[in-house]
Amino acid sequence: MKLSVIRHLLKFAEENDIDFLTESLDVLDHMIDARGMTEEEIDVIGEIMSNMLGAKEVLKDIESGTSERDALNNFMKKVTSVGKS
């Protein structure tokens, strides 16, 4: 996940509508099953999807009253701590 990409997607969702991200995720999820998709293409789609899902999660925190900076920091802390015990 890239913080700069998540920020960019956040700006898009705020200027437009979160439904665009949701619908785009549905399309990308469908594309993964297309015949002829290479492993590299699937990996790229997966990376794009993870950034979009991250942006949706951060936006949800912002809408519940968390500042954008704190929402982004909390999200990245959560992501970087996955698998650490």
N, C-alpha and C positions, 0 to 999 in steps of 0.2 A: 504494500500500500504506500502511496505517496501523498504526503500531507498537502503538497501544492495542488495535486489533482483533486483531492477531496475539497479543498478550499474553492477551487474553480467550479466544481459541481455544486457546492453549496450556493455560490453566487447565482448560478444558473437556476437552481430550484427556488431561490428567494425571488428572483426577477420574473420567473415564469410560474411553474407549478410543480410540486413534487410528483404529481401524476406522470409527468414526462419521464422522470427517472424510473418510476415503477413500470411503465409500459416499455421503456427501453430495456429494462432488465428482463422482462418477459420475452422480448424479441431475441436478445442475446442468449438466453437460456434455451430457446427453441433452436437457435443456430448451431449450438454445440452438437446437436444430434444429426446435423445435415451430413449426407454422404460425402465423402471426399475431404472432410476436414482433417487437417494434419494436427499432430500433437502440439506443434508450435502455435498454430492458430487457436486451438482450444485453450492453451496456456494464456495467450494474449487476451482472449475473451474473458477468461477467468479473472485475470488481473483487473480488467476494466470493470467487471461486475463487482469485484471486492471493493474497489474504490467507490462505486455507486452505492453499494450497501452501506459502506462507512459514512458516506455523505448523508444518507437518509437517517442513520442513527444519530449523527451529530446534530442534524437539523431538528430531530425530535427533542434532543436535550435543550437546544436553543429555544424551541417553542415552549418548553416547560419552565423557562426562566433562567437557564444557565447562560452566562456570557459566551460568545462565540469562542473566545480564547480558551476559557475553561473547558468548554465542551470538546474542543479539538484536543486539548492537552489530556483530558480524562480518557478520551477515545484512544489516543496513541499510547497512553500508559497501559490501557487494557489490552491493546493489540500486542504490544511488545512484551507483556507478561504472560502471554499464552504459552503454555508448555513449561513454564518455570515453576518449580515447586520447592 
